[in-house]
């Protein structure tokens, strides 16, 4: 239990320093956003197995304060990264973190998945650390929208808790007609499909 004198300190931004995709990055975070004290294990595993090209156009769904989208943008200086989240605090922090790390090819904006994205056959990659509580209906909306937003040969890559592994596999096969497990760790699985 915290007392009143603790509250002003709790309201201050936290700082996370890390290395993702061979770049040192600093992130401002706050209590209330996902994994505010450190980069979560799912994101760390995803970053080890994610392959992006220097000029890829990517979208990070549910970007939080930006660790996936901003590390991809730093890695792809000729590319472009859209970061979307339905939490306005996350979007604000992701844009703050883009400036903090001198990243000019990434922008965060408010969107419930693809609702405010309005891009068709535009992205090379759709990337997400999918929340454990994603429902069947929401996932179906996301996957069909992702299919439409991807260019031919574009990739969708999700990291999820292992408990969602078969759920994601079945849904990727249903929408994209294919599925590849890039890696399964102790807690997380990285799944990928290609728009053919």
For each residue, the residues with C-beta under 8 A, 3 or more apart:
1:
2: 6 7 10
3: 6
4: 7
5: 8
6: 2 3 9 10
7: 2 4 10 11
8: 5 11 12
9: 6 12
10: 2 6 7 31
11: 7 8
12: 8 9
13: 28 29 30
14: 28 29 30 31 36 37
15: 26 27 28 29
16: 26 27 29 36 37 38 39 67
17: 24 25 26 27
18: 24 25 27 38 39 67
19: 22 23 24 25
20: 23 25 39 43 44 47 67 71
21: 47 50 71 72 74 75
22: 19 75
23: 19 20 71 74 75
24: 17 18 19
25: 17 18 19 20 67 70 71 74 97 101
26: 15 16 17 97 100 101
27: 15 16 17 18 65 66 67 70 93 97 100
28: 13 14 15 65 93 96 97 100
29: 13 14 15 16 33 35 36 37 65 93
30: 13 14 33 36 65 89 93
31: 10 14 36
32: 36 89
33: 29 30 36 64 65 87 89 90 93
34: 40 64 65 90 131
35: 29 38 39 40 43 64
36: 14 16 29 30 31 32 33 65
37: 14 16 29
38: 16 18 35
39: 16 18 20 35 43 44 67
40: 34 35 43 44 129
41: 44 45 185 187 188
42: 45 46 129 159 160 161 187 188
43: 20 35 39 40 46 47 67 68 129 159
44: 20 39 40 41 47 48
45: 41 42 48 49 159 183 185 188 190
46: 42 43 49 50 68 127 129 157 159 188 190
47: 20 21 43 44 50 68 71
48: 44 45 183
49: 45 46 182 183 190
50: 21 46 47 72 127 157 190
51:
52: 56 58 72 75 76 79 124 125
53: 56 76 79 124
54: 75 76 77 78 79
55: 76 78 79
56: 52 53 72 76 79 124 125
57: 79 80 81 82 122 123 124 125
58: 52 69 72 73 76 79 80 81 82 123 124 125 126 127
59: 81 82 83 84 117 119 123 125 126 127 149
60: 63 66 68 69 72 81 82 83 84 127 128
61: 84 113 114 126 127 128 130 142 146
62: 84 85 86 113 128 129 130 131
63: 60 66 68 69 83 84 85 90 91 94 108
64: 33 34 35 67 85 87 90 93 94 129
65: 27 28 29 30 33 34 36 90 93 94 97
66: 27 60 63 69 70 83 93 94 97 98 106 108
67: 16 18 20 25 27 39 43 64 70 71
68: 43 46 47 60 63 71 72 127 128 129
69: 58 60 63 66 72 73 81 82 83 94 106 108 127
70: 25 27 66 67 73 74 81 83 94 97 98 101 103 106
71: 20 21 23 25 47 67 68 74 75
72: 21 50 52 56 58 60 68 69 75 76 79 81 106 125 127
73: 58 69 70 76 77 79 80 81 98 103 105 106
74: 21 23 25 70 71 77 101 103
75: 21 22 23 52 54 71 72
76: 52 53 54 55 56 58 72 73 79 81 105
77: 54 73 74 105
78: 54 55 105
79: 52 53 54 55 56 57 58 72 73 76 105 124
80: 57 58 73 105 106
81: 57 58 59 60 69 70 72 73 76 105 106 107
82: 57 58 59 60 69 106 107 109 117 119 123
83: 59 60 63 66 69 70 91 94 106 107 108 109
84: 59 60 61 62 63 91 108 109 110 111 113 114 116 117
85: 62 63 64 90 91 94 108 110 111
86: 62 110 111 112 113
87: 33 64 90 91
88: 91 92 110
89: 30 32 33 92 93
90: 33 34 63 64 65 85 87 93 94 108
91: 63 83 84 85 87 88 94 95 108 109 110
92: 88 89 95 96 108
93: 27 28 29 30 33 64 65 66 89 90 96 97
94: 63 64 65 66 69 70 83 85 90 91 97 98 106 108
95: 91 92 98 99 107 108
96: 28 92 93 99 100
97: 25 26 27 28 65 66 70 93 94 100 101
98: 66 70 73 94 95 101 103 104 106 107 108
99: 95 96 102 103
100: 26 27 28 96 97
101: 25 26 70 74 97 98
102: 99
103: 70 73 74 98 99 106
104: 98
105: 73 76 77 78 79 80 81
106: 66 69 70 72 73 80 81 82 83 94 98 103
107: 81 82 83 95 98
108: 63 66 69 83 84 85 90 91 92 94 95 98
109: 82 83 84 91 116
110: 84 85 86 88 91 116
111: 84 85 86 114 115 116 117
112: 86 115 116
113: 61 62 84 86 138 141 142 145
114: 61 84 111 117 141 142 145 146 149
115: 111 112
116: 84 109 110 111 112
117: 59 82 84 111 114 145 149
118:
119: 59 82 122 123 149
120: 148 149
121: 148 149 150 151 152
122: 57 119 149 150 151
123: 57 58 59 82 119 126 149 150 151 154
124: 52 53 56 57 58 79 150 151 154 155
125: 52 56 57 58 59 72 150 154 155 156 157
126: 58 59 61 123 146 149 150 154 155 156 157
127: 46 50 58 59 60 61 68 69 72 156 157 158
128: 60 61 62 68 142 157 158 159
129: 40 42 43 46 62 64 68 158 159 160
130: 61 62 134 139 158 159 160 164 168
131: 34 62 134
132: 160 161 163 164
133:
134: 130 131 138 139 142 164
135: 138 139
136: 139 140 167
137: 140 141
138: 113 134 135 141 142
139: 130 134 135 136 142 143 167 168 171
140: 136 137 143 144 171 175
141: 113 114 137 138 144 145
142: 61 113 114 128 134 138 139 145 146
143: 139 140 146 147 156 171 172 174 175 176
144: 140 141 147 148 175
145: 113 114 117 141 142 148 149
146: 61 114 126 142 143 149 150 156 175
147: 143 144 150 156 175 176 195
148: 120 121 144 145
149: 59 114 117 119 120 121 122 123 126 145 146
150: 121 122 123 124 125 126 146 147 154 155 156 195
151: 121 122 123 124 154 195
152: 121 195 196
153: 194 195 196
154: 123 124 125 126 150 151 194 195
155: 124 125 126 150 192 193 194 195
156: 125 126 127 143 146 147 150 172 176 192 193 194 195
157: 46 50 125 126 127 128 182 190 191 192
158: 127 128 129 130 168 190 191 192
159: 42 43 45 46 128 129 130 188 189 190 191
160: 42 129 130 132 163 164 165 168 188 189 191
161: 42 132 164 187 188 189
162: 165 184 186 187 188 189
163: 132 160
164: 130 132 134 160 161 167 168 189
165: 160 162 168 169 181 184 189 191
166: 169 170
167: 136 139 164 170 171
168: 130 139 158 160 164 165 171 172 179 189 191
169: 165 166 172 173 179 181 191
170: 166 167 173 174
171: 139 140 143 167 168 174 175
172: 143 156 168 169 175 176 178 179 191 192 193
173: 169 170 176 177 178 179 193
174: 143 170 171
175: 140 143 144 146 147 171 172 193
176: 143 147 156 172 173 179 193 194 195 196
177: 173 193 196
178: 172 173 193 194 196
179: 168 169 172 173 176 191 192 193
180: 191 192 193 194
181: 165 169 184 189 190 191 192
182: 49 157 190 191 192
183: 45 48 49 189 190
184: 162 165 181 188 189 190
185: 41 45 188 189
186: 162
187: 41 42 161 162
188: 41 42 45 46 159 160 161 162 184 185
189: 159 160 161 162 164 165 168 181 183 184 185
190: 45 46 49 50 157 158 159 181 182 183 184
191: 157 158 159 160 165 168 169 172 179 180 181 182
192: 155 156 157 158 172 179 180 181 182
193: 155 156 172 173 175 176 177 178 179 180
194: 153 154 155 156 176 178 180
195: 147 150 151 152 153 154 155 156 176
196: 152 153 176 177 178
